[in-house]
């Protein structure tokens, strides 16, 4: 038996869990050794009582490993373990990191830089619009959007990232062969077939329940560089995810909402308690710039050649801007573009951190 097969078997045993599994592997030397270890050896491991030791000794009666391996092959699923270089590095830092991840689609090294976007399943039009807009902006800027494929804000976040032709990861609270909610099957297929991946730590046939969603949420927050709560009432799973993010040392961001709407109370309270208020993706990108290591010997953006993929309008504005601030009215007059075209091009340049906006709608290249 390979260590990967042994990890899949351990992950299928209901009472073991990632913390106990890690202790067992450390004590026995390898995942495969855990499944052949004598009961007295297993019982000496912290947290392993007689019942769990007995379960491990009869694991072949509890787990149909051959059937799970066949399902993995048939569905074209890949399985990442801690030893895999594509296993998300931020997840290694959290308490009880997943023992393995089932992946439909592809995880890339760039997905290490991700922002979690969460919120209410019963979202308002305001919340859905904000989630799509902010996720579009983040994905367009090269940040992976991470969410849970749930109804409401999660769905809007994934849709915004896909619309931007960016990257998005859906971490679900069920097995990949029991996708939930079922109406998001088409969205999951779009994500997995070129825009990112659908991911789960659960065996393929796991049904969603009240325990699987909180477990899923710790992955969303733990994988992320920061967590954005778009819309949430006072009692919400999104707020639990925000608490997880804070405990895991991640930045927490929130979109403010009307003070007379119960659907906005959770976000407004988060802002009161220190979450960063977000009006635009640039608020998050500016904050991330403080978190990301500086590139050694990097030239200032203002001295670089323009990126080759700028649109004609963006190139006009790039050429017009320099280190000195210029009001938007001057840019409209000098570019020959309409006010709407200038505003759209500036927004795209700002998302990519190629220009900075100052109060009074004045713009310049970053210094």
FILUM-817792 format. One line per field, with one value per residue (C-alpha): x, y, z; residue in one letter; chain; residue number from 1. Coordinates in nm, 4 decimals, decimal comma. Each point is the difference from the previous one (the first is absolute). Example, Ala and Ser with C-alpha at 12.3 -4.5 7.8 and 13.67 -1.06 7.14 Angstrom:
// FILUM-817792
px = c(1,2300/0,1370)
py = c(-0,4500/0,3440)
pz = c(0,7800/-0,0660)
r = c(A/S)
c = c(A/A)
k = c(1/2)
***
This chain:
// FILUM-817792
px = c(0,0000/0,1290/0,0004/-0,2558/-0,2372/0,0528/-0,0766/-0,3209/-0,0993/0,0826/-0,1989/-0,3023/-0,0039/-0,2584/0,1543/0,3658/0,0183/0,3058/0,1490/-0,0113/0,1135/0,3059/0,0889/-0,0394/0,2205/0,2690/-0,0075/-0,0034/0,2274/-0,2314/-0,3706/0,0255/0,1649/-0,2965/-0,2343/0,2183/0,1091/-0,0974/-0,2824/0,2296/0,2238/-0,3025/-0,1366/0,3245/-0,0586/-0,1518/-0,3748/-0,0314/-0,2165/-0,0998/-0,2950/0,2034/0,2824/-0,2494/-0,1482/0,3455/0,0710/-0,3192/0,0220/-0,0558/-0,3446/-0,0880/0,1456/-0,0369/0,3304/-0,0097/-0,3374/0,1224/0,3119/-0,2186/-0,2247/0,3057/0,1141/-0,3451/-0,0675/0,3463/0,0613/0,3480/0,0913/0,2478/0,1770/0,2343/0,2910/-0,1293/0,1576/-0,3416/-0,1604/-0,0861/0,2851/-0,2218/-0,2044/0,3097/0,0070/-0,3486/-0,1139/-0,1193/0,0910/-0,1853/0,1694/-0,0611/-0,1950/-0,2092/0,0317/-0,2164/0,1780/0,3449/0,1730/0,2858/0,2878/-0,1596/-0,3033/0,2075/-0,1007/-0,3729/-0,2732/-0,2938/-0,3388/-0,2913/-0,3428/-0,3643/-0,1768/-0,3107/0,1758/-0,1660/0,0472/0,2439/0,2098/0,0011/0,1010/0,2799/0,1305/0,0101/0,1639/0,2681/0,0769/0,0243/0,2458/0,2097/0,0163/0,0808/0,2909/0,1376/-0,1259/-0,1726/-0,3535/-0,0734/-0,3527/-0,2300/-0,2332/-0,2995/-0,3090/0,0048/0,3266/0,2239/-0,1632/0,0268/0,3698/0,0815/-0,2058/0,1858/0,3405/-0,1016/-0,1378/0,3396/0,1678/0,1891/0,0611/-0,2454/0,0016/-0,3249/0,0459/-0,3131/-0,1507/-0,0647/0,1789/0,0664/-0,2410/-0,2730/0,0302/-0,2050/-0,2041/-0,0931/-0,1175/0,3612/0,1197/0,0359/0,1961/0,2251/0,0668/0,0937/0,2389/0,1652/0,0362/0,2323/-0,0626/0,1329/-0,1127/-0,2731/0,1559/-0,1085/0,1745/-0,2819/-0,0227/-0,1804/-0,3393/-0,0241/-0,3385/-0,0106/-0,1087/0,0334/0,3532/0,1444/-0,0675/0,1963/0,2853/-0,0167/0,0030/0,3351/0,1520/-0,1458/0,1410/0,3253/0,0880/-0,0687/0,2366/-0,3057/-0,3732/-0,2638/-0,3500/-0,2391/-0,3364/-0,0957/-0,2693/0,0867/-0,0046/0,1714/0,2418/0,1960/0,0739/0,1258/0,2310/0,1147/0,0790/0,1969/0,1933/0,0869/0,1106/0,2142/0,1699/-0,1719/-0,1202/-0,3763/-0,1815/-0,3679/-0,2370/-0,2177/-0,3735/-0,3072/-0,0375/-0,3712/0,0449/0,0421/0,1941/0,2784/0,0244/0,2737/0,2298/-0,0567/0,0842/0,3178/0,1067/-0,0758/0,2236/0,2957/-0,0622/0,1158/-0,2837/-0,0015/-0,1594/0,2090/0,2470/0,2785/-0,0530/0,0964/0,2792/0,1598/-0,0129/0,1414/0,2894/0,1012/-0,0229/0,1846/0,3812/0,1608/0,1716/0,3778/0,1455/-0,3414/-0,0224/-0,2692/-0,3210/0,0233/0,3261/-0,1199/-0,1134/-0,3781/-0,1379/-0,0582/-0,3624/-0,1311/-0,3018/0,0380/-0,1823/0,2098/0,3170/-0,1093/-0,0502/0,3244/0,1896/-0,1824/0,0765/0,3224/0,1132/-0,1923/-0,3715/-0,2427/-0,3735/-0,2353/-0,1370/0,3498/0,0314/-0,3361/0,0963/0,3480/-0,0904/-0,2944/-0,1943/-0,3450/-0,0381/-0,1388/0,2916/0,2541/-0,1683/-0,0086/0,3626/0,1200/-0,1852/0,1684/0,3426/-0,0659/-0,1023/0,3345/0,1769/0,1289/-0,1492/-0,0920/-0,2985/0,0214/-0,2851/-0,1796/0,0247/0,3600/0,2195/0,3670/0,2255/0,1255/0,3377)
py = c(0,0000/0,3455/0,2857/0,1825/-0,2958/-0,0228/0,3716/-0,0406/-0,2900/0,1964/0,2958/-0,2266/-0,1171/0,2192/0,0420/0,0468/0,3539/0,1974/0,0684/-0,3599/-0,1229/0,2261/-0,1260/-0,3596/0,0544/0,1691/-0,2880/-0,2823/0,1529/-0,0034/-0,0087/-0,3618/-0,0995/0,1376/-0,2492/-0,2985/0,1122/-0,2155/0,1275/0,0611/0,2244/0,1954/0,0446/0,1640/0,2890/0,3098/0,0152/-0,3602/-0,2009/-0,3659/0,0668/0,1901/-0,2525/-0,2803/0,1929/0,0347/-0,3709/-0,0912/0,2857/-0,2344/-0,0849/0,3701/0,1394/-0,1158/0,1404/-0,1758/0,1554/0,3483/-0,0371/-0,1089/0,3044/0,2265/-0,1453/0,0066/0,3627/0,1191/0,1383/0,0710/-0,0326/0,2347/-0,0819/0,2054/-0,1439/0,1412/0,3351/0,1218/-0,0546/0,3605/0,1280/0,2238/-0,3059/-0,1619/0,2798/-0,0509/-0,2246/-0,3336/0,0503/-0,2406/-0,3375/0,0120/0,1911/-0,1482/0,2309/0,0250/0,2381/0,1409/0,1807/0,2244/0,1540/0,3441/-0,1153/0,0485/0,3682/-0,0268/0,2056/-0,1801/0,1533/-0,1077/0,1198/-0,0796/-0,2730/0,2219/0,2936/0,3206/0,1521/0,2448/-0,2842/-0,2035/0,3021/0,0895/-0,3588/-0,0278/0,3395/-0,0468/-0,3567/0,1092/0,2720/-0,2329/-0,2714/0,2551/0,1165/-0,3543/-0,0963/-0,3370/0,0248/-0,2707/-0,0842/-0,2850/-0,0411/0,0577/0,1854/0,3788/0,1874/-0,3029/-0,0606/0,3682/0,0030/-0,2969/0,1485/0,3305/-0,1703/-0,2154/0,3061/0,1679/-0,3073/-0,0335/-0,2748/-0,1249/-0,2962/-0,1480/-0,1856/-0,2053/-0,1533/-0,3421/-0,2594/0,0901/-0,2740/0,1548/0,3606/0,2449/0,1971/-0,2049/0,3041/0,1216/-0,3039/0,2014/0,2728/-0,2631/-0,1463/0,3423/0,0560/-0,3404/0,0152/0,2966/0,2568/-0,1823/-0,2985/-0,1489/-0,1359/-0,2135/-0,1740/-0,2533/-0,3457/0,0130/-0,1291/0,2173/0,1689/0,3574/0,0482/0,2433/-0,1201/0,0122/0,3693/0,1336/-0,2325/0,1423/0,3573/-0,0429/-0,0894/0,3105/0,2268/-0,1912/-0,0085/0,3718/0,2924/0,1880/-0,0537/0,2354/-0,0141/0,1616/-0,0288/-0,1793/0,0278/0,0031/-0,3801/-0,1484/-0,2727/0,2717/0,1626/-0,3316/-0,0174/0,3568/-0,1042/-0,2955/0,2377/0,2289/-0,2976/-0,1213/0,3388/0,0975/0,3512/0,0519/0,2378/0,0935/0,1865/0,2501/-0,0032/0,2057/0,0285/-0,0838/-0,3339/-0,3155/-0,1517/0,2560/-0,0126/-0,2638/0,1884/0,3318/-0,1605/-0,1500/0,3477/0,1371/-0,2722/0,0739/-0,1622/0,2192/0,1733/-0,0847/0,2149/-0,1256/-0,2809/0,2598/0,0197/-0,3666/0,0202/0,2939/-0,1947/-0,3129/0,2080/0,0437/-0,3740/-0,1190/-0,0029/0,2638/-0,1266/0,0505/0,2616/0,0658/0,3136/0,2516/-0,0525/0,3524/-0,0871/-0,3244/-0,0414/-0,0233/-0,3536/-0,1407/-0,0950/0,3531/0,1010/0,3068/0,2142/-0,1299/0,0668/0,3592/0,0599/-0,1795/0,2339/0,3048/-0,0806/0,0503/0,0456/0,3297/-0,0179/0,0946/0,0595/-0,2230/0,2966/0,0639/-0,3654/0,0089/0,3127/-0,1174/-0,3581/0,0694/-0,2776/0,0372/0,0422/-0,3542/-0,1483/0,1837/-0,1114/-0,3638/0,0007/0,1648/-0,2557/-0,2855/0,1626/0,0587/-0,3612/-0,1059/0,2545/0,1849/0,3300/0,1489/0,2180/0,2886/0,2008/0,2192/-0,2653/0,0844/-0,2724/-0,0802/-0,2953/-0,1710/0,1258)
pz = c(0,0000/-0,0861/0,2480/-0,2149/0,0154/0,3755/0,0419/-0,1998/0,2272/0,3170/-0,1307/-0,0500/0,3619/0,1755/0,3462/-0,0915/-0,1401/-0,1144/0,3448/0,1171/-0,3404/0,0125/0,3482/-0,1123/-0,3055/0,2104/0,2501/-0,2552/-0,2622/-0,3041/-0,0891/-0,1175/0,3299/0,1936/-0,1637/0,0947/0,3483/0,3021/0,2195/0,2998/-0,2147/-0,1192/0,3526/0,1132/-0,2441/0,1594/-0,0560/-0,1197/0,2360/-0,0176/-0,2346/-0,2585/0,0226/-0,0618/-0,2939/-0,1559/0,0413/-0,1892/-0,2529/-0,2960/0,1370/0,0337/-0,3233/-0,3593/-0,1199/-0,3371/-0,0819/0,0975/-0,2160/-0,2922/0,0468/0,0036/-0,3327/-0,1581/0,0944/-0,1006/0,3477/0,1319/0,3669/0,1667/0,3259/0,2180/-0,1972/-0,3284/-0,0997/-0,1207/0,3414/0,1009/0,2157/0,2205/0,1041/0,1470/0,2598/0,1492/0,2801/-0,1387/-0,3661/-0,2297/-0,0272/-0,3751/-0,2615/-0,2787/-0,3022/-0,3100/-0,2347/0,0594/0,2833/-0,1103/0,1990/-0,0497/0,2032/0,3131/-0,0227/0,0622/0,1591/0,1555/-0,0808/0,2179/0,1062/0,0393/-0,1938/0,0042/-0,1599/-0,1161/-0,3432/0,1624/0,1417/-0,3205/-0,2077/0,2413/0,0095/-0,3795/-0,0439/0,2647/-0,1078/-0,3636/0,1005/0,2169/-0,2661/-0,2702/0,2164/0,0179/0,3460/0,0332/0,1402/0,2548/0,1141/0,0899/-0,3021/0,2301/-0,1103/0,0180/0,0490/-0,0670/-0,3372/-0,0955/0,0973/-0,2234/-0,2856/0,0238/-0,0133/-0,2975/-0,1820/0,0444/-0,1532/0,3273/0,2527/0,2600/0,2400/0,1341/0,3293/0,0594/0,3128/-0,1530/-0,2101/-0,3631/-0,1103/0,2164/-0,1158/0,2059/-0,0818/-0,3080/-0,1973/-0,0087/-0,1945/-0,3221/0,1806/0,1576/-0,3444/-0,1374/0,2890/-0,0312/-0,3760/-0,0217/0,2716/0,3075/0,2021/0,2158/0,3179/0,2962/0,2861/0,0300/-0,1599/-0,3320/0,1159/0,3143/0,0356/0,1357/0,3596/0,2914/0,0763/-0,3501/-0,0609/0,3010/-0,0994/-0,3539/0,1349/0,1763/-0,3393/-0,1678/0,2703/0,0456/-0,3696/-0,0429/0,0435/0,1214/0,0324/-0,1430/0,1494/-0,2470/0,1731/0,3193/0,2678/0,3679/0,0212/-0,3018/-0,0992/-0,1791/0,3362/0,1349/-0,3013/0,0759/0,3576/-0,1368/-0,2252/0,2908/0,2118/-0,2909/-0,0300/-0,3249/-0,0850/0,0176/-0,2366/-0,0107/-0,2308/0,1895/-0,0484/0,0921/0,3773/-0,0151/-0,1785/0,2116/-0,2923/0,0548/0,3784/0,0095/-0,2384/0,1735/0,3355/-0,1479/-0,1110/0,3471/0,1442/-0,2248/-0,3394/-0,2875/-0,1808/-0,3714/-0,2694/-0,2889/-0,0678/0,0092/0,3789/0,0259/-0,2572/0,1816/0,3258/-0,1638/-0,1274/0,3628/0,0586/-0,3081/0,0017/-0,2168/-0,3139/0,0358/-0,2352/-0,1541/-0,2105/0,0965/-0,1936/-0,1388/-0,1785/-0,1533/-0,3585/-0,0326/0,0253/-0,3496/0,0654/0,0596/-0,2061/-0,2243/0,2562/0,2887/-0,1986/-0,0678/0,3706/0,0930/-0,2351/0,1392/0,3622/0,1877/0,3609/0,0263/0,0707/-0,2759/0,0479/-0,1930/-0,1989/-0,1427/-0,0973/-0,1786/-0,1890/-0,0999/-0,0918/-0,2262/0,1735/0,1514/0,3747/0,0251/-0,1972/0,2152/0,3239/-0,1141/-0,1181/0,3218/0,2080/-0,1880/0,0383/0,3699/0,0541/-0,1488/0,2218/-0,3054/0,1153/0,3356/0,0800/0,2454/0,1539/-0,2508/-0,2742/-0,0793/-0,1509/-0,0362/-0,0604/0,3187/0,1149)
r = c(X/X/X/X/X/X/X/X/X/X/X/X/X/X/X/X/X/X/X/X/X/X/X/X/X/X/X/X/X/X/X/X/X/X/X/X/X/X/X/X/X/X/X/X/X/X/X/X/X/X/X/X/X/X/X/X/X/X/X/X/X/X/X/X/X/X/X/X/X/X/X/X/X/X/X/X/X/X/X/X/X/X/X/X/X/X/X/X/X/X/X/X/X/X/X/X/X/X/X/X/X/X/X/X/X/X/X/X/X/X/X/X/X/X/X/X/X/X/X/X/X/X/X/X/X/X/X/X/X/X/X/X/X/X/X/X/X/X/X/X/X/X/X/X/X/X/X/X/X/X/X/X/X/X/X/X/X/X/X/X/X/X/X/X/X/X/X/X/X/X/X/X/X/X/X/X/X/X/X/X/X/X/X/X/X/X/X/X/X/X/X/X/X/X/X/X/X/X/X/X/X/X/X/X/X/X/X/X/X/X/X/X/X/X/X/X/X/X/X/X/X/X/X/X/X/X/X/X/X/X/X/X/X/X/X/X/X/X/X/X/X/X/X/X/X/X/X/X/X/X/X/X/X/X/X/X/X/X/X/X/X/X/X/X/X/X/X/X/X/X/X/X/X/X/X/X/X/X/X/X/X/X/X/X/X/X/X/X/X/X/X/X/X/X/X/X/X/X/X/X/X/X/X/X/X/X/X/X/X/X/X/X/X/X/X/X/X/X/X/X/X/X/X/X/X/X/X/X/X/X/X/X/X/X/X/X/X/X/X/X/X/X/X/X/X/X/X/X/X/X/X/X/X/X/X/X/X/X/X/X/X/X/X/X/X/X/X)
c = c(A/A/A/A/A/A/A/A/A/A/A/A/A/A/A/A/A/A/A/A/A/A/A/A/A/A/A/A/A/A/A/A/A/A/A/A/A/A/A/A/A/A/A/A/A/A/A/A/A/A/A/A/A/A/A/A/A/A/A/A/A/A/A/A/A/A/A/A/A/A/A/A/A/A/A/A/A/A/A/A/A/A/A/A/A/A/A/A/A/A/A/A/A/A/A/A/A/A/A/A/A/A/A/A/A/A/A/A/A/A/A/A/A/A/A/A/A/A/A/A/A/A/A/A/A/A/A/A/A/A/A/A/A/A/A/A/A/A/A/A/A/A/A/A/A/A/A/A/A/A/A/A/A/A/A/A/A/A/A/A/A/A/A/A/A/A/A/A/A/A/A/A/A/A/A/A/A/A/A/A/A/A/A/A/A/A/A/A/A/A/A/A/A/A/A/A/A/A/A/A/A/A/A/A/A/A/A/A/A/A/A/A/A/A/A/A/A/A/A/A/A/A/A/A/A/A/A/A/A/A/A/A/A/A/A/A/A/A/A/A/A/A/A/A/A/A/A/A/A/A/A/A/A/A/A/A/A/A/A/A/A/A/A/A/A/A/A/A/A/A/A/A/A/A/A/A/A/A/A/A/A/A/A/A/A/A/A/A/A/A/A/A/A/A/A/A/A/A/A/A/A/A/A/A/A/A/A/A/A/A/A/A/A/A/A/A/A/A/A/A/A/A/A/A/A/A/A/A/A/A/A/A/A/A/A/A/A/A/A/A/A/A/A/A/A/A/A/A/A/A/A/A/A/A/A/A/A/A/A/A/A/A/A/A/A/A/A)
k = c(1/2/3/4/5/6/7/8/9/10/11/12/13/14/15/16/17/18/19/20/21/22/23/24/25/26/27/28/29/30/31/32/33/34/35/36/37/38/39/40/41/42/43/44/45/46/47/48/49/50/51/52/53/54/55/56/57/58/59/60/61/62/63/64/65/66/67/68/69/70/71/72/73/74/75/76/77/78/79/80/81/82/83/84/85/86/87/88/89/90/91/92/93/94/95/96/97/98/99/100/101/102/103/104/105/106/107/108/109/110/111/112/113/114/115/116/117/118/119/120/121/122/123/124/125/126/127/128/129/130/131/132/133/134/135/136/137/138/139/140/141/142/143/144/145/146/147/148/149/150/151/152/153/154/155/156/157/158/159/160/161/162/163/164/165/166/167/168/169/170/171/172/173/174/175/176/177/178/179/180/181/182/183/184/185/186/187/188/189/190/191/192/193/194/195/196/197/198/199/200/201/202/203/204/205/206/207/208/209/210/211/212/213/214/215/216/217/218/219/220/221/222/223/224/225/226/227/228/229/230/231/232/233/234/235/236/237/238/239/240/241/242/243/244/245/246/247/248/249/250/251/252/253/254/255/256/257/258/259/260/261/262/263/264/265/266/267/268/269/270/271/272/273/274/275/276/277/278/279/280/281/282/283/284/285/286/287/288/289/290/291/292/293/294/295/296/297/298/299/300/301/302/303/304/305/306/307/308/309/310/311/312/313/314/315/316/317/318/319/320/321/322/323/324/325/326/327/328/329/330/331/332/333/334/335/336/337/338/339/340/341/342/343/344/345/346/347/348/349/350/351/352/353/354/355/356/357/358/359/360/361/362/363/364/365/366/367)
***
